[in-house]
Amino acid sequence: MEFSWTPPQRARYDAALATARQRFAPESGTPGIAPEDWRTLGEHGLLGAAVEPKYGGGGLGALDTALLFEAFGRGCPDTGLVFAAAAHLFACAMPIAEFGPPALRERLLPGLCAGESVAANAMTEPDAGSDVSTLATTATPVDGGYLLTGTKSFVSNGPDADVFVTYATTDPGAGHFALTAFVVERGATGLHVGEPFGKLGMASCPAGQVEFADCFVPHDSVLGERGQGSVVFQQSMLWERTCLFALYVGLQDRLVDQVVAHAKERRQFGRPLREFQSVSNRIVEMKLRLESSRLLLYRACWSLDRAEPDPLCSALSKLAVSEAAVASAVDAVQLLAGRGYRTGQGVEAALRDALGGTIFSGTSDIQRQIVARELGL
């Protein structure tokens, strides 16, 4: 059992952390991805970290990819931007890299990795959120491909996306083999992309509705085989649940750094805050949550890197990290008191950004169901 980082891992993390701190500003509050920020993420390897080098990616494994997102989550004050990058990589670029036809990979992946284009995952529907087995979007076979018809209701990156990875029912009643995965490019006839809607946090990861109205998709834009959509989706969720939430580990690191500095500098009743046990105990609890969830995430990454993906570890990791981020953000607001409640300190934004983590990529209750199932309950 080895807990230390290798010199290349440490150097990569430190470089990413420095870039994140120097190159990015807090979110403006206006929904949308700034093109210059997106290109910077591509230049520094975040958008294609786990993609093969021959397609412009970094060729990193799950743990090394997670460490990159952890560094950006800690150093970048715009959590929504980092989340947008994670959704782009894990839910879109990786399915294309692992299941796309060679010509599709060669055409799309270099631009996705470089930050020249944005990808969005279109799965959620008005009546299909946690239960993805009830997709109403259909794909009807026609000469040369399929016609997609249906509406996707919460598409992260959607309003700014150039490439959409989506899922539709091709064989109703086929159970696990009912769905097929597709790549749809912006400008396709019948594709209608809605405006970004307002949401609680992460404005830099815009989300909106996408409609397919007899949208033609050629055969060479199918991911995997017909009926393999559930396999493609579950593999993307394995990447997402295992690696995406490293950014929330980084967010917790940032909060701990902030409250420790505050407790040392702030004085009340003639004493530094750090001398009040109620304050120090709260910070210790933040640190305990951070390190516990970090170890679970690293364990899940280790399993994925060994080609032994473990749904139990991934679910426990996602659950622990996302709920720890919310609890520690609440603690940070309490510790900074009035300063934490005001905008401009980054703490209230961290709380708003953390809340989404308990919903995206499967809610906390879904993760508990997965854990219960893996335990044989």
N, C-alpha and C positions, 0 to 999 in steps of 0.2 A: 504494500500500500504506500503510495507516494503522494505527498501533499505539496511539495515544492514546485515552483514554476521553473521551466527551463530558461536559460538566458534569452533565446529568441522570443519566448512568450512574454517575458518581462519587458524586453525592448519594444515589442509590438504594442503592448498595453500602454507603456509610458508615452510612446510616440502618438498613439491615438488619443490619449488623455490630453496631451499638450495641444494637439490640433483642435480637439473639441472645445477646450477652454479659450483658445486664441481666435478661432475662426467663426464662432457662432454667437449670436445674440439671443436674448429671450424672445419668445414668440411675440409677434405684433398684435395678435388677437384676430387678425383677418384670415379667414379660411383660405388655405392654399399653400402649395409648395413653391418656395422661391427657387427659380432655375439655377441661380449661382450657388446656392447652398447644396442643391441636389448634385450638381457637377462636382463640388468639393467632396461630398460623400463618396462619389464614384472614384475620384482621384486618389482617395485615401483607402480604397479597398472595401468599404463597408457594403456597398450595393451588390457585390459579387463575391463576397468572402468565401462561400462554400462551393462556388461554381468552378468547374475545371479550368485550368489556365488556358487551354486551347480555345476556350470561348471568351477569354478576357477576364476570368475570375481569379481568385486567390488560391484556390485549391486547398483551402483549410478544412480541417475536420470540425466536428461539432463543438468541442471544447475550445479550440482556438477561435472559432467564429464567435462563440459566446463571450469570450474574453474581450474581443473587439467591441461588441455591443455593450458589454459592461463598462468599458472605458468611456465610450461615447455617452452612455446613460449617466455616468458620473460627471463628465466634464461639460457636456452640452446643456445649456439652460433651457433649450427648446426640446422637451421630451417628445412632443408630437412629431417633430422632424425625424427623430431617431426611430420612433414607432413606425412612421411611414416607410422608412428604409427597411425595417424588419418585415413588415407586411409584404413589401415589394420582393424581398429576397426569398423568404421562407414559403409564402403562399403562392408565389407566382414564378419567380426565376427558377427555384428548385424543381417544381413540377415540370417545367419546360425542359430543364437540364436532365432530369431523370426519366421522363416519359415522352418527350417530344421527338418527332422524326428528325433525323440528322439535318436536313435542309432547314427546318424550322429553328433548330438550335443555332445553326450557323448564322442565320439571318437576324434573329432577335437578341440572343444572349449578349453579344459584344456591346450593343447599345444599352441594354439593361444594366450591365456591369459598370459601364463607363459613366452612367448618369446622363446619357443622352435621351433616354426615354424613361417613362414611369409606368409601373405595372400595378394592377388592382385585381383583387380576388372578389369575384361576384358569386357568392353562394347564398347568403341570407335572403329570404323572401318575406313578404308581409305575413304569411302564415307558416313559415318554416324557418325557425331560428335554431334552437337547440336540437329540434327533430329534423335533421336534414334528409330523412327518408321520405318526406312528404313534399318534395319539390313539385311545384305546379308548372315550372318552365319545362317546355317540351322541345325535343329536337326530332323533326320529321325527316326521314331519308328522302333525298331527291337526287336527280342526276348530278354527280360530281361532289356531293356533300350532304349537308343538312340545312334545314330551315329552323332557326331557334325562335321560339315565341314565349314570352313571359316577362316578369318584372322582378328585378333584384332590388331589395329595399335599403340595405346598409352596406354600401361598397366603399371601404376605406381606400383612399387615393383616387376613387372613381372620377370625380370632377376634373382632375388633372391628368388622368391616365391616357397612355398611348396604346397600351396592351391590356386586355382583360383575360384572366383565366376564369372560366365559368363552368357551371355544371347544369345538365338538363336531363330529364327523363327520356330515355329512348325505348325502354322496354317495360311498360307498366306491368306490375305483377311479378316481375322477375326477382324481387327481393333485393339481395345484395348486388345483383347485376343489373339493376334498373337504370343506373345513372351512367352518363358518359361525360368526360371532361373535354373542354374545347378552349382554344385560344381565339379570341376575336380582337381584331385590330381597329383602332379608332378610324372612323371614316367608312366602315363597312355599311353597306346599304341595310337599313332597318335597325341600326343601332342608335339609340337616343340616350344621351348622357345628361342627367339632371344637374341643377345647380347645387352647390354645397349647402347642407342644412346646418343650423346652429346646434351646438352640443356643449356639454359641460366643460370639457377640456380638450387638449391636444388639437388646437385649431390648425396647426401646421400639417396635420394629417386630415385633409378634407374628406368628407364622406357625403354620399348622395345616392340617388336612385338611378338605376340603369334599366332601360327597357329594350327588349328585343322584339321587333315586330316583323316576323318573317325574315329574320336576319340570316343571310346565307353564309355558311361556314364550310370551306372545302374540306375534303377528306384529309388533306395533309396538315390540317390545323387541329386534328384530334389528338389528344394526349393519351397514350396507351392504346388500348383497343376499345371497341364498342362494349359497353357494359362494365368497363373497368374504372368508372368514375369514382366509386367509393374507395377503391384502393388508392387512386391518385390523391384523393382528398385526405384520407387518413394518413398517408405518408407525409403530405404537406403539414398536417396538424402535428405530426410527431416532431418535425423540424421546428415548427412554430412554438409548441408547448415546451420543447426542450431548450431552445436557444433564444427565442424572442425575449423571454422574461429576464434574461441577463441584464437587459437595460434597466429593469426595475431593481435589480441588485445594485447597479451603479447609482440609481436614484437614491436608494437607501444610504449608500456610502456618502453621497453628497449631503444628505440631511444630517447624518451623524457628524460629518465635518463641520457643518454650519452650527449645530446646537452646542458642540463642544467648544468652539470658538466663542460663541455667545456666552456660555456659562462661565468661561474664564474672564471675559471682558466686562460683563454686566455686573453692576453692584447694586444691592438693595439692603437696607438696614445696616449699612456700613460694612457689608461683607460681599465677596464675590458669590455669584449664584452657585458656583460649583461646590461651595461649602454647605449648601442646604441639601440634606439627604434626600428629600423628596425630588429634588432636581436631578441629582446624580443617579438615583435609582431609576428614574424614567429614561435617562440616557443609556444606562446599562441594559434596560429592556429593549431599547432600540437596537443596540449592538448585538444582543442575543438573537433577536429575530433575524437580523442581517446575516450573521455567520451561520445560523442554522439553515436558513433558506439557501444561502450560497452553496453549502455543502450538498444539499439535495439536488440543486441544479447541476453542479459539477458531476455528481454521481449519474444523473440522467444523461449528460453529455458523454461521459465515459462509456456507458452502455451503447449509445448510438455509434460511437467511434469504433467499438469492437464488433459492429454489425450484429449486436444482440439487443435491439431496441426493446425497452421495458416499459410498457404502458403504465405500470404501477408507479415506477420512478418518475416518469414524465408528469403524471397526474399529481403526484405528491409535490413535486417541484413547483409546478404551475400554481397549485393551491397555496403552498407555503409562501412563495415569493410574492404573489399578487396580494394576498391578505396582509402579509407583513408590511408591504409598501403602504397600504392604506393606514394601518395602525400606527406606523412610525411617522407618517405625514401628519396624522392627528396629534401625535405627541409633539412633533416639531412646532405645530401651530400653538399648542399650549405652552411650550417652553419659551417661545419668543413672544407670547402674549399679544399685545397690541401690534407689535411689529409683524408677527406671524399672520395676523388677520388682515393686514393691509396688503394691497398689491405692491409690487416692486421689489419685494424681498425674495421672491421665488418660492416661498414656503406654501402659500395658499395655492399657487399654480401646481406645485407638486402634489398636493392633496387632490385637486381636481383631476390631474392627469393619472394619478394612481387608481382612482375609483374605476376607470374603464378597464383596468387589468383584471378585475374580478368578473368581467362580463365577456370580453373578447376571447377568442380561441377556446370557447367552452366556458360557461359560467362556473363559479365555485361549486354550485350544487351538482353540475354535471361531472366535475372532477371527483367529487365525493362518491357519485354513483360508479364511476370507473374504478375507484379504489375499492369500493365495496364488492364490485363484480370480480376484481382480481383476487380479492381475499376469499372468494367463494361464497359470499353472503347472498 
